[in-house]
Amino acid sequence: MSLLKLEQVTKRFGGLTAVSDFNLDLQEGELVGLIGPNGAGKTTVFNLITNTYYLSEGKILFEGKDIT
């Protein structure tokens, strides 16, 4: 089972789509990095995972439980 799973995550700010159809599947003990140029949506993804921002679409699962 996944520790953290993002499925089809999208975040829009008005007419601007900051993150579109993002998927991530992390297993327990796995280390990953999220890289990209300025404005690519890295901080927005982090803010969605921590529930600082609300999703426009998709869902986030932690240990199989929907935390969206």
C-alpha positions as CSV (number, residue, x, y, z in Angstrom):
1,M,0.0,0.0,0.0
2,S,1.2,3.5,-0.8
3,L,2.1,5.9,2.1
4,L,1.2,9.0,0.0
5,K,-0.7,9.0,-3.3
6,L,-1.8,12.0,-5.4
7,E,-4.3,11.2,-8.1
8,Q,-5.0,13.6,-11.0
9,V,-4.3,16.6,-8.7
10,T,-5.1,19.9,-10.3
11,K,-5.0,23.4,-8.8
12,R,-6.4,26.5,-10.5
13,F,-6.1,30.1,-9.3
14,G,-8.9,31.8,-11.4
15,G,-7.9,31.3,-15.0
16,L,-4.4,30.1,-14.2
17,T,-3.8,26.4,-13.9
18,A,-0.8,26.0,-11.6
19,V,-0.8,22.2,-11.4
20,S,-2.5,20.0,-13.9
21,D,-3.3,16.2,-13.6
22,F,-0.3,15.6,-11.2
23,N,0.2,12.0,-10.0
24,L,2.5,10.7,-7.3
25,D,2.8,7.4,-5.6
26,L,5.2,7.2,-2.6
27,Q,5.9,4.0,-0.7
28,E,7.0,3.9,2.9
29,G,10.8,4.5,3.3
30,E,11.1,6.0,-0.2
31,L,12.9,9.3,-0.7
32,V,12.1,11.5,-3.7
33,G,12.8,15.0,-4.9
34,L,10.6,17.3,-6.8
35,I,12.5,19.5,-9.2
36,G,11.6,22.0,-11.9
37,P,12.1,25.6,-13.1
38,N,10.6,28.6,-11.3
39,G,6.9,28.7,-11.7
40,A,6.5,24.9,-12.4
41,G,4.2,24.3,-9.4
42,K,6.6,22.7,-6.9
43,T,5.5,24.8,-3.9
44,T,1.9,24.6,-5.0
45,V,2.1,20.8,-4.9
46,F,3.6,21.0,-1.4
47,N,0.9,23.4,-0.3
48,L,-1.8,21.0,-1.6
49,I,-0.3,18.0,0.3
50,T,-0.2,20.0,3.5
51,N,-3.8,21.3,2.9
52,T,-2.6,24.9,2.8
53,Y,-4.4,25.1,-0.6
54,Y,-7.5,23.1,-1.6
55,L,-7.6,21.0,-4.7
56,S,-9.5,22.1,-7.8
57,E,-9.7,18.4,-8.9
58,G,-8.3,15.0,-7.9
59,K,-7.6,13.5,-4.5
60,I,-4.8,12.9,-2.0
61,L,-4.5,9.6,0.0
62,F,-2.4,9.0,3.0
63,E,-2.1,5.4,4.1
64,G,-5.1,4.7,1.9
65,K,-7.3,7.3,3.6
66,D,-8.6,10.3,1.6
67,I,-7.2,13.4,3.2
68,T,-8.4,15.8,0.4
